[in-house]
Amino acid sequence: MKIFTIDLKNQPGELAHVGEVLGQRGVNLELGGVTAGDHGLVFLTATDEDTARAALDAGRVPYTEHPAIQVKCADRPGEVGRFARKLTDGNVNIEGLLPMSICGGEVVFATCTDNPDEARRILGDQVIG
């Protein structure tokens, strides 16, 4: 699994362009974003990563890919702190976190770390796939 990050100008139409180039190719996505000053950062996962790459390339949208793992936890206060602490105690840095779903008392995140193999080992049965 990959998380794609896209640096956009903080102006009207930038996110629309990204959504349109992906939508025209039938790519469904989970998306988050934040702006600061004159730039914004969009981060997303795609149902079809190969098609997403092709769409972004064709639409001339620069992006970066980051390996990610899916992590599940209970939908209750403190759970993100618990899994983040486990990674911290194992000297693994979280570089990205994108909510994927909240359903039936469970939350699933796509998580980028500086050491995905160690993150998988530390989180054990919290990792999906």
ABEGO torsion letter per residue (X at the ends): XBBBBBBBBBBBGAAAAAAAAAAAAGBBBBBBBBBBEABBBBBBBBABAAAAAAAAAAAGBBBBBBBBBBBBBBBBBGAAAAAAAAAAAAGBBBABBBBABBBGGBBBBBBBBABAAAAAAAAEAABBX
